[in-house]
Amino acid sequence: MICAGLSSLAIALAATPAVASARMPASWTTPGNFAIPAGDLRSSISLYSRATGIQVVIAANDAAGRRSAAVRGRTTAQAALTTMLRGTGLVARMQGDLVVLQQETVSAGAYPVSTQATGGDEAEESSDIVVTGLRKSLESAIAARRDAIGLTDSIFAKDIAAFPDTNVAESIQRIPGVQITRDAGEGRQIAVRGLNADFTRVRLNGMEALATTGTTDQRGAVNRSRSFDFNIFASELFSRIDVVKARSPSLDEGGIAATVDLHTLRPFDNPGFHVVASGQAFWATRTDDVGPRAALVVSKTTDDGVWGALVSAAYSRRQVIEDGHQTLRWATGGWTLANVASTIDPALRGRLNTPASRIVQPDQLFYPRTPRYFIFDHDQKRLGLTGAFQFRPSDALHVNLDVLYARLKSSRLEYFLDAQSFSRTDAAGLPQTTIKNMVVDGNDIVAAEFGNVDNRMDNRRDLNDTKFHQIALTTTWKPTDRLTIDLLAGVEGSDYSVDTRTLQMLTNNRDFSYDYRPNDRVPVMTYGFSLTDPSAVALDVYRPRINVVDNDYRVGKLDLAWRENDAVTMKAGAAYTRYIFDTAEFGQDVTSVRGRAVADLLHATSPYTFGKALDRPTGTPSQWLYVDFDKALPLVDPNSTALTRNPQNDRRVKEEVLAGYGQLDLTGEIGGLALRADAGVRVARTRTTATGAVIVAGVAQPVTFERQYTDWLPSANMVLELSRKVQLRASANRNITRPTLTSLTPGGQVQVNTRTVSVGNPDLNPFRADSLDLALEFYPSRDGFFAIGPFYKKIGSFITNRTTEQTYAASGYPIAFLGDQKVAQPDSRFLFTQPVNGEGTSLKGLEVIAQQAFTFLPGIFRHLGASANYTYTSSKTDYQISPTQTVRDSLIGLSRHSANATLYYETPVYGGRVSANYRSRYLTAVPGANDNDIAGVNAATYVDASLFWNVTPRFTVTLEGVNLTNQAEDQFVDSSDRVSSYARSGRQLLAGVRWRM
């Protein structure tokens, strides 16, 4: 029973309610069977009162907009109410025979636990711990996992606009089985259980989403895939993130690895009037610049609980500088033996041009293709705006309108100092290079002195700009007590462009040496000219480029739920999604500037010192010449050179999906044990229209392919409560991941710098996989959680790449695609790759999770807590490396081992935490090109920490540190671990304040 006359009481979803007693009803500690689903608080109170006979009173305006947690299984009335209120910050107090629900009267962000224990699991806890911040977030995540039927892990904001990490991807990596890739010193994309970012579907406020940006060439350049770039969004915009690893039929298909649900802030998440403002100063140890980071949230709900509105804004600017060394792979052969000094051992001379052997390399000698130092200067500006409007005229009708706008603008300056002769096979490249001396270790030339080497100072500026928008309207209508109708309609777009300007300065036929013996990741390199003398080099080429990638979604959904009784709910629904992917490239090679002097194009004073973040060996240069683009571009390109559209990158995919499902939700008992389950089937018809360019008689011609396929996707999930603290979870489902977008388009993309050609295949079938998940979970308390869970996936139509190596001229592609032929020539050997549906593969693994707040410890130690998880994943597949050869190796992107650990200490006034994330080695390519068998990224461990001090209940001071150990990003080629790219970006610190009204 709900009494509307009380004006100051409330209930919601409680992580830590207080229960105090004056006179307990007789049924308060009597065990009973409960089957109360998560949902509207007022409905849950009615179900609770009917089940217990206990009268619960609450003010209507306090109950409005709040939701309760699910209560299922056998427990006491007190424990059931405690569970039902989890996460709301409400207390239950006895007044006679009534239970009165009140809002807690503690400082903002603080929520007390039980003050008196009279029975039940949740009541058996300490009496005076105050739950705040991270602890509150972790408790909410435990409750969400426990209540879910499918396998779902969640992250909750610590408070309004206060996510646990400053970056969304870095928060998600705390979830078991999730690994991330980084760009500019922060998380960008995620992989789940060994499957790379293309296998994870991302939804934003219930809508499928795709946001893309770009990065350096070595990290993949322009994102034209289905991989979601999380670094576009400010973490302050989100209240919750769910990672669903075992889907139900009602969940959209598409993510074999997982579905990530992002939820932005809404007013009824925190009823009442709230204003939250925060500000931080960002500083990376490699720079001298301090960047601002700020957020503002204003939220208001009406006293009658009918209307709610929220607006939020977040802005940040960060500058990060990376130092490093690249080789762009190691190569073999191509030398002119007459140019090799006679003093070199004849046996070594004879190995210099040993023929390629692909798998076995007994005699080959490898050298770095393009040994170079580099400096990357990233300057990012991120803006996020949200609006949320909610209308709840009754319990039967809820309407939500969510609006989101995000923009990521970044300027990236890339300065390279490289020896380019080793990557050129024309007469002016490697064939004219002389070898004066060399040192061999195994199959590698680890140190050498050369003559007639062309050295290049490569200066590049990328102006990246991503604009993302979403409008989503959702409605929940309950025309009867049994029928629920959910509607969603939304539009969304992500528009990305990058304006690239490259100025290359060249000096020919110079002495050059390298030595990897002191440091096999950053060698000592010497040059036969002054690196700071402008007269020693001349401008060689000016190369402007513009790339554009647009993603556009239109989504409509209808979901129906009929509650037959407390034990059976029948669901059905339909969804339509229209997705359009468009990409284009424009460019020009301007050679008329060749030979121009460069003195007037340079920075007057060098803005960088190379190696400040590296373990730089003695003898490496600290400076060279750097182009000042603001000064140089008006001089080199006063008339803004007209750019030519590149037809090989004119690609478009239109994807239409019509899906429907039927699902049965069950709640009951088996052998006296509480059971929750769902089962059903989803059917999805996919129609694709792919347009690209194919080469006809050396000319790129646009062509369009259409195809259609249908998938039936059954799934079932079950949770069996073995006891009040232990439950067994089991899931089985079939799912698909549709092919990468560029893989679907006909034609190909020529990458001159890396000498690769990617050819599409519009006839690809999707990845199809059957998955099994088990988990045994132990919940000793509301702030404790332990689990172990094996998982298995059988991927029946795994898409793999068929790779061949041949000269560019033999491929039939237009010679014009090579540009000015300074980097590659028609007789240069290129790696041609095309995706095909190969044989299936399997993936298996194990997740182990431990999380506990140490409230049982005495004194100050009760404020400690820890969270840790470990994931083991194993899978191999066959890769075709030539028309007649295949090799078997790990999946691309799969790390066999990953782990997270967090130790925290929190009181109502102060606290902090330190976190570590480990990811073992993973592959990025098989083969690794140039006769290297593989390419990949070596293992890494990142350590972060944060501190806070609540100066007053409304004012908080914070300090955060990211990558405190200055972990390097270490890319390699070949099983012998040859360096491909090695970079450090330094530590990052954020100091700030937070104010809440």
N, C-alpha and C positions, 0 to 999 in steps of 0.2 A: 504493500500500500504506500502511495506517495502523497504526502500532505503538502499542498502548495502554499499554505499560510506561513511556513517558516521562511525566513528571508536570508539566512546567512549560512546555509548548509549546502554541501555539494559532494558528488561522487564522480570518478572517472576511472581511468585505467591505472591502477596503483602499483608502483614498484615497492612502496614502503609505507603502508598505512600504519596508523597507531590505533590500537584497540584498548580502551580503558573501560573498566566496569564499575557500576554502582551496585546493581543487583542483576545477576545473569539469569536469563530464562532457562528453564529446565532443559530445553533442547540445544542450548548453546554449545555444549561439549559432547552431545550425542552423535555418534557417527551415522552418516546417511549417504545415499547414492545421489549424485548430482549430475545433471546433463544440461548446463547453462552455456549456450554458445557465446562467443565474443560478439558484442553488438552495442546497440544503444543502451545507455545506462538505465534509463527508466524502465525499459522492457526487462532488462536483467534483474532489476530490483523486484519487479512483479513476480518473475519466475522464482527468485530466491525466497520470497515471502510464502509463495504457495508450497515450496518444497520443505520449508522449515517451520512454518507457522509463526515466524518472528515478524513483527511489524517494524518496517524500516521507514523512516521519515526523512524527507529531503526537500529543500526549496526547489520549485520548478525552474527558476532562473539559474540555479546552480547546477542542476542536472542537465540543462539544455546543452546540447552539443558534445556531451561527454560519452565516451565508450568504455565498456567494461571488458576485462579479460575473460577468457573462457574458464569455466569450472567443470571438470568432468572427473568421474570416479568416486570412490568412497572416501569421505573425509568428514570432519566435524563442521558444524554450522559456522563456528568462528573462523576456522581455517578456510572455509569456502568463501566467506566474505572478504577475508584478507587477500585471497587470490584474485577475487573479482575486482578489487580496488587497486590492483598492482599498477603502479606508475602514475597515479593521479595526484598524489600529495594530499589525500583526504584522510581524516581520522573518523573512526566509529566510536561513539560514546554512548553509554547506557544512561537512559533517563527513565527510571521505573522499569516497565517491561518493554519500552521502546528502544530501538537502536537509532540514534540520531547521527547523521553524517555531516561532518563539519570540515571546512577548509582549515588547513594547518596555519597557525599564526606564528610562522617562523620566518627567518630572513629569506629573501628571494634566492631561489636556487637551493635551499636547504630543506630536507624532508626527513623527519624523525622516523625511526622504526618502532616496533612494538614497545609499549611502556609497561605492559603487564601481561604475563603469559598465563593462559588457562587451558591450553591444549592446542593440538594441531601443529603441523610442521612449521608453518611460518611464525607461530607464536613462540617457538622454542629458541628465540634468538636474544641477543643481548639487548639491554634496555635503554641505552643512551647514546648509541652511535648516530651521528647525523649523516645522511646520505646526500652527497653533492656531486656535481661535475662528472668526472669519468666513472666513478663508482655507480652513480645513478644511470649513466649510459649503459654500462655493462649489465646491470641488473635488468634493465628494460630489454636488452638483447637476449638474456637468458629466458625471460618470460615469453618473448616472442617465439623463440625456438621451441620452447616446451609446448606452447599452445598450437603451433602449426601442425598440420597433418602431413604435408610434404616436407622435404628436407630444405629448410630455409635458415640462413644465418643473416643477422641484421646488425646494423650500426645506428645508434640514435645520437642525436645532438645532445651535448651536455646541458645545454640551455638554449634559449632562443638565440639564433645566429652564432652558435658556439659549437662547431663540429670538433671531434677529437683531434683532427689533424688539419693543417692549413691547406691541404690539397686533397681533393676527392679521391683520386686514385690511391694516395698513400693511406687514407683511411680504409679503403676497401682491402688493401693488402693485409690488414690485420686478420681478415677472415681466413679460416683454414682452406688451403688449396688454391689461394689466389696469389699470383705473382704479378709484378708490374715491370714495365719498361719505362725508362726515364728520358727526359729531354730537357736541356738547360737546367739541370740540377733538380728537377721535380718530376713526379709521376705523370705519365701520359696515357698509356694503354695497359690493359690487364690481360693476363692469361689465367685460366681456371683449370685446375687438375691436368696440367700439361698440354692443354689445347689453346692455341694462340688466340689473339683478340678477335679474329674473324668468326670464331665459334661461340662468342658470347653476344647475346642479344641485349640491348639496353632499352628500357622503357622510361619515359619521363612523364610523371603524373598519369600513368596508365597507357600512354601512347608510345609506340615504337619510335625510337629516336636515333639519329646518326649525325654526329657533329665531327667535322674533320678540319685539320690544319696541316702544316708541313714541318719538316725538320731538315737536318743536314742530309747530304747524299748518302753518307755512310750509314745513317739510321733509317733510310727509306725514302727520303725526299718527300714529295707530295703524296698525301694519303688519298688514294683512289680506291680504297677497299671498303669493306663493311666494318672495319675496326673503329671503335669509338674513341675519340680523343678527349679524355676527361679533364685535361688541363685548360680547356676553354672556360670552365665554370668555376666560380668562386664557391668555396665550401660553405660560406656563411648563408647561402641561399637555401640550404637543404635542412630538413628536419629528421630525415630517416632514409636509410638505404637498405634494401633487402637483396640478398643474393640467393636465388632459388635454384637449387641444384637438381631437384627431382620435381618435374612438372605434373600438374593436374590437367585434365582435358580442357578446363576453362582458361588455362594460361596459353597465350599465343605461342604458336610453334616458332622455331627458328634458331634456338640456342642450344646446340648439343652439349656444350660445356656448362652453360648456366644462363639464367636471365637475371639481369640487374635492374631492379626497380628503384628509381630516384624519386623522392617525394620532396617537393618544395614546401615552404612554410605556408600554413593556413591559419586563419584567426581562431577557429574553434579548437585548434591544438592547445591553445592557452587562453581560455575565455577571460574577458575583462579588457581593460585598457593597459597596453604595454608600450613602452618606448625603450629600445635598446640601442646603444651606440658604442662602437669600439674603434680604436685606432692603434695602429702599430707602425713601427719603423723597421724596415727590412734592410739588412746589410749582409752582403756576401764577402767573405774574407779576401777574395781575389780582387775586389773592386774598392774604389774609394768613394763610391756613391751610396747614399741612403735613400731608399724608396718608401713611399707611403703605402699603407694598407688600411682601409677604413670600411666600416659597414654601419648601416642604419636600418632599423626595423620599427615600424609603427603599426600596431594592431589594436583593433577595437571590436568588441561584440556588444550588442545591445543587451540591456538588463533582462529583457524577456526571452533572450536566447534565439531570436528569429534571424537577425542580421549580423553579419560579420564582415569586416574588411581588413586587409593587410597589404601594406606596401613595403618593399625592402630594396635596398641598393647596396652594392658592394663594389669597391674600386681598389685596385692595387697596381703598383708599378714596381718592377724588380729588374735589377741588372745583375747578370751572372756572366763571368768570364771563364772560359775553359782553356786550358793549355794541354797540348798533347802531341802525339806523333802518329803518323799513318804510313802505311805501305801500299794501301789499295791492293792487297794480296801479294803473294810472292810468286815469281814466275821462273821458268827454266828455258834454256836454249836461246838461239837467235844470235849468238856471238860470232864475230869474224875472228877465227882462230889466229889469223896472221897478225891481229892487233893485240895478242896476248904476249906478255913479256917472256922471253926465253928463259928467264931465271925461275919461272914458275914450274913446279913439278910436272913433268909430262903426263903422269897418271891423272893429275887434276885437270890438266888441259883437255885430256881425252873425255872427261866427264861433263864438260861445259855444255855440249850440244847433244847429250844422250837423248834419244827419241822419247817422246811421251809414252807413258805406260798406264795411265789412269789409276790403277789400283796399287800395283807394286812399283816402287821407285827405288831400286837398289843402287843405281849409279847416278841419278840426276843430281845436279847442283842448282839450288834455288837461290834467288836474289830478290830483294824487295823491288816491286814494279815501279813504285813512285815513292821513294823514301822522302818524307817531308815533315817538317814541324808545322804546327798550326796554332792559331789563336782564334777562338770564337767569342764574340762579344754579343750576348743576348740582352736586348732591352725590351721588356714586355710590359704592356699595359692591358689590364683586364677589367672589364666593366660588366656587372650583372644587375638586372632590374627584374623584380617580380611584382605581380599584383594578384591577390586572391580575394575573391568575393563569394560569400556563402549565404544562402537563403534557406532557412529551416522553419517554415511556418507551422509545421507540426511534426510529430514523430514519423508520419507517413511520407513526408516529402522533404528531400534534401537536394539542393542545387548548388553546384560548385563551378565557379569560373576561375581558371588559372591562366595567367599570362606571364610569359618569360621572355626576356631579351638578354642576350649575352654577346659580348664582343671581345675578341682577343686580337690586339694589334701588337706586332713585334717587329723590331728591326734586328736583323742578325748580320753582323759584319764577320766575314771569314777571311783571314790572312794566312796564306800558305807560303812556305819557302821550300821548294821541292826540286829534285833532280828528275827531269821529265824524260831524259833520253832512254831510260830503262823500260819505259812503257811503249816506246815507238819502234816499230819494225821497219820503217822506211830507211832509205840510205842515210838520212841525216839524224837517225836515232841510234838505236843500239848497235847496228852494224859498224858505225864509225867510232864507237867508244873503245878506248884502249884499257886494258887491265895491266897495271904496273905491279901490283902485289895483291895477294889475297890469302885469307885464313879460312879454312874449312873445318866445320864441326858437323860430322855426320853428313847430311844431305844439304847443309846450308852454308853459304858463303857469309860468315858472320862478321868479317872485317875485310876491307879491300880499299885500294887506292886506284883511281881511274883518271883518264885523260879524255879530252874531247867530249865532255858532258855538257849538255844544254841545261841550264838552271833557270827556273821560273819563279817569279813572285806573283802568286795568284791572289788577286784582291776581288772579293765578291760581297755584294750587299743584297740581302733578301728583305723585302718589305712584305710581311705576311699580314693578312687581314681576314678574320673569320667573323661573320655575323650570323647569329643564330636567333630564331624566334619560334615561339610556340603559343598557340591559343587552344585550350582544351576546355570543353563544357561537359560536365558529368552530372547526371541526375539519378537519384535513387527514389523510387516511388513504391509505396506499399499500399495498393488499393484495398487489400484485405490483410488480415493477420497472417495469412499463409503465403500470399503471393508477393514477391519482390521483383521489381523491374529496374534494371540498371541500363542507362544509356550513356554513350560517349560519342562525341563528335569533336574532331580537332584538325588543325592544320599546323604544319611545321616546316621550317626550312633552314638549311645551313648553306651559306654562300661563302666560299673561300677563294681568295686570290693571292698570288705571290708575284711581286715584281722583282725580278732578279737582274742585277747589273754586274757584269764581270769585266775587270780590266786586268789583262795579263801582261806582265813585264818579263822580258827575256834577255838572257845573255848566253851566247853560244860558245862551245868548245873551250870549256874551263876545266881545270882540275877539280876533283871532288873525291872525298873519302867518307866512309862510314865505319863505325865500330860498335857492334852490339855486345861485346864481351863485358864491359863494365855494367851494363844494364840492358837486358834483352827486350825491354819494352820501350825505352827511350835511348837511342844510340847517341854517340858523339859523332856529329857530322861536320866536316870542314869544307870550305869553298875556296876556289882559287881566285877570288875577287873580294873587294870590300862590300860588305852587306849594307853599309850605310852611305855609300857613294852613289848619288843619282846618276852620274855619268857612266857608271858601270853597266847600266841596263837601259833598255829602250822598250817602248810600248809595242806589243806584238798584235793584240787583237782586243776589240771591244765587243762584248757579247750581251745584248739585252734579251731578256726572256720574260714572258708573262704566262702563268698557268692559272687556270680557272677550274674549280670543282664546285658544282651545285648539287645539293640533295634536297628533294622536296617530297613531303608526305601529306596524304589526305587519308584520314581514318574515320570509320564509323563502326560502332559496336552496339549490340543489343544482347543483354543477359537476363534470363528469367530464372527465378528460383521459387519452387513450390514446396513449402514445409508441410509434409503430410502429417507428421507428428514430431515429438521431440527426438525421435530416433531416425527419422528418414526425411531427407530433403532431396528433391529432384531438380536438376538444373539443365538448362539448354541455352544455346546462344548462337549468334552469327556475327561475323566481322568481315568488313571489306577494307582493304588497304591498297592504296595506289601510291607507288613509289617511282620517282623519276631521278635518274642519275645522269648528269651532263658534265663532260669535261672537255677542255680545249687548251691548246698551247699555241703561243705566238712567239716568234723569235727572229733573230737576224745575227749574222756574223759580219762585223764591220772590220775589214782588213785594210781599209784605206789609211788607218792610223799607224800602220806598221812602220817602225823605225822612229816614231815621234819621241822626242825627249820627254822626260817625266818629272823634272824638278818642280815644275809649277803645279803638279797634280798631287803632291805629297803633303802630309802633315809637317808643319814647320818644326815641331818638337814631337818626338816619338811618344805616342800616348800609352804604350804598353812596354812591359818588361817580360819577356818570355820565361816561362818556367817557374813562376812564383808559387804555383800550386803543385808543382811536380817535384819528384826526387831527381833533380836535374844533375846528370854527371858533369864533372869538371870538364871544361872544354867546349860545351855547347854554347851557341850564340845566345845572347840575351835580347838582341834587337836586330831588326832589318827595316826595310823601307815599307811604309804603309800609305796607301792612297787615302786621301781625304775626299770622300765621294761628294760632299756638298760643294767642294771647290772644283773637283775634276769633271763632273758630268756636264756642267755648262760649257766647259772648254772642249771636251771631246765630242759631245753630242749637242751642239747648240740648236740644231733644228729638229730634235726629237725624231730620231730615225724611225721610219715606218716599219712596222713589224709584219712578217709574213706568217699567215696561219699554217701550222704544221698539221697536215691531214692525218698523219699516223696517230696523233693524239686526239682527234675528233671522235669522241665516243659518247654513246647515249644508250641507256638501258631504261626501259619502262617495264615495271613489274607490277602486276595486278594479282592480288590474292583474295579469294573468296573462301571463307572458312566457316565451319559450323561444328558444334559439339553437343554431346549429351553426357550428363554426369550424375552419379548417384552418391550422395553423402550419407554415411551411416554412423550412428552412435548407439552403442549397446554394450553387451557383456559377452564374453566367452569364458566359460568355466569360472565365473565369478570375477573375471578380470575386465576392467573397463576397456572398451575398444572404440577407436575413431578411425574412419576410413573413407576414402572416396575412390571411385572407379568410373571409367567411361571411355569414350573414344572421340577423337577430333579428326575431322577430314578437311584437307586444305587443297584447293585447286590453284595452281600457280601458272600464270601466263606471262611470258617474257617477250619483249620486242627489243632486240639488240641491234644497234647500228654502229658500224665502224668502217675502217678503210682496209681494203685488200690490195695487194700489188698485182697489177695487170700490165704486162709488158713494161715493167719498170715505173709505172705511174700508179699512185694511190687513188683508188676509186671507192666511193662510199657504197656500202651494201647493207641490207637489213635482213635479219633472220628472226623468225617467230617460232615459238614452241610452247607447249603446254604439258603439264604433268599433274597428277593427283596423288596425294599421300593420305593413307589411313593410319592414324596415330593413336593406338590404345595406351592407356596408362592406369595405374592403380597405386594408391598409397595407403599405408596402415600404421597406426600407432597403438600398441598394446601396452597398457599400464600394468606392469608386473607387480608393482607395489605403489605406495603413495610417493615414493621417491625414485623409482626406477621405471623406465619405459623402453620398449623395443620398437624401433622404427624400421619399416621396410617399404621400398618403392621399386616399381618396375614401369618403364615407359619406352615408347619409341618416339624419336624426334628427328628433325632434319635441320641442316644448316645449308642455306642456298649458296651457290658458288660465288666466289669473289667477283665483284662487278667487272673489273677489267678482264677477268678470265672469260666472261660471257660474251664480250664484244669481239667481232672478227678483226682480223688485221693484227698489227703488232706495234710495239713501242721500242725505238732504238735509243739506248743509253750509250753515248759515245765515250763518256768518261770511264765507265766501268766495262765497256765493250760487251754489252749484253743486249739481246733482243728478246722481248717477251711477246709471244704470239698468243692470241685469244682462241677460244673454242666455244662457240655459241650452242653446241650440242651437249654441253655438260649436264649430267644429272646432279642433283644435290647430294651432299653428304647425308647418308641415312644411318642412324645408329639406334641400337637397343641397349638400354641401360638398366643396371640393377644397383640398388643402394641398400645397405643395412647400417643400423646404428644402435648401439646399446648405450643408453644415457642414464646418468645418475645425478639427481638434484638433491644434494644433502640439505640445502637451504635456499632461500630466494637469491642469495648472492654466491652460490656455489654451483658448479656445473662440471661434470666429467663425462667424456664420451669417447668411444672408439667405433670407427665405422669403415668397413671395406666397401669398395665400389668397383664396378666393372662396366665397360662399354664395348660393344661389338659394332664397329663401324663397317658397314657392308659395302659401301661404294666410295671408298676413300679416294679423293682427288689428289693425284700426284703429278709431278712435272716430268715430262719426257724431254731430255736435254741432248742436244747434239752440238758439236763444235766444228766450225768451218770458217773459211774466209768470208768476209762481208760480201765480196764480189760474187761469190758462188750462191748467195742467198736469193739474188734477184731483186733485193731492195734498192730503191733509188740511191745513187751515189751522193745525191744532193743532201741526203739525211746526215752525211758525215760532216757537214759544215765546211770549214776551211781546210780540213784534213791535216791540221797540225797535231791533233790528238790521236786520230786513227785514220788509216788509209784503206783503200779497197782490198789490199792484200793482208790486212790485219785479221787475225783470227778472233772471231766473236763466239760467244756462247748463246745458242738459240734454245729457248725454253717454251714449251707449250703444255698447258694443263690437260690431263686426260683422266678418265675414270679408271682407276687401277683396281687391283685386288683389295679386298677388305683388310682391316687390321683390328686388333683389340687393344684395349687400354685397361689396366687394373691398378689399384692403389689402395691406400689406407690412410685415414685421418685419425689423429689422436688429439683430444682437446682437454685442457685442464684450466679451470678458472675458479678462483676462490678469494673472497674477502676475509681477512684474518681477524674477524671480529671476536673470535674466541680467545685471542691472545690477551695477556694482561697489560694494563697501563697503556702507554703510548703506542705499543706495538699493534693494538687492535685497529689502528687506522691504516695498517698495511694491507695490500692486496696484490694478487698476481694473476696474470692471464698468459697462457702459452698454448701453442698448437704446433703440430708437425704433420706434414703430408708426404707420403711416398707415392710416386707415380711411375709406372713402367709401361712402355709401348714401343714397338718397332714396326717399321713398314719397309717395303721394297721401293727403291729409287732407281729409275732407269737413267743411266749415265751415258749410254751410247745405244745405237740400234741393236747391239748384241750383248750388252752388259748391264746387269743390275747389281746393286748393293743393298744390304739390309742395315738400317740404322735407326736411331731414335727419331720420333716425330719432330718436325720443326717446331721450335718453341717449348719443348718439353724439358722441364727441370725435374730430375729424378727426386731430389730432396728440396723441401722448402720448410721454413720454420719461422715462427714469430714468438716473441716473449716480451711481456710488459710487467714491470714492477712499479707499483704506485703507492703513494702515501697521501691521504687526504683527511683533513679536518675541516670543520666549518669555516676556519679562518685562513688556513694556508695548506699547501700541498704541492705535489709534483709527481712526475712519472718519467721513467726512462724505458725506451722501447728499442728492440733490435729485430731486424728482419734479415733472414738469410735465404738466398736462392742459389742452388747449385748450377753448374754449367749447363747451357742449352745450345742447340744448333739453330742456325739461321739459313743454312743452305747445304744441300747434298746434290752434287759435289760442290766443292768450294771454288771451282774454276781454276784455270791455269795449272791443272794437274794436282791441285790440293784436294784431298779427298772430302773434306768437310769445311764448313765455316761456322763460327758460333760466338758466344759470349761466355767468358769465364765466370766462375762463382763470385758472389759479392755479398757482403754483410753491411747493412746500413744501420746506424745508431742515431736515434733522435731523443730529445728530452724536452720537458716543459716544467715550469714552475708557476704558481699563482699565489697571490696574497689578497684576501678580501679585506681591504683597508676599512671599509664600512659595509653594511649589508647591501649597499647599492653600487659600490665602487671597488673595482678589482684591478690589480696590477699583474701583468703577465710577462713571462720571458720564455722564449722557445728557441731550441737549437735543432737544426736539420743537418744530417750527414756530418755528425760531429767527428768522425774518424777520417773525413776527407777520402771516402772510398772512391777508387778509380773505376771507370767503365772500361773494361778490358776485352776487346774483340780480337778473335784469333782466326787463323786459317790453318787447316790441316791438323791431323791427329798429333803431330809433333809440336803443336802449340806455337806456331809462328805468329808474331804480332801483326794484326791488321790495323787496329786503331786503339790507342790508349789515351785516355783523357781524364783529367781531374778538374772539378769545378769549385773546390774549396768548401768550407763550412758556411752555413747560413744561420743568421741570428735574427730574431724578431722580438722586440721589446714593445709593450703596449699597455693600454688601459681599456677598461670596459665599464660602462655605466648603464644602469637599468633603473627605469622609473616604475 
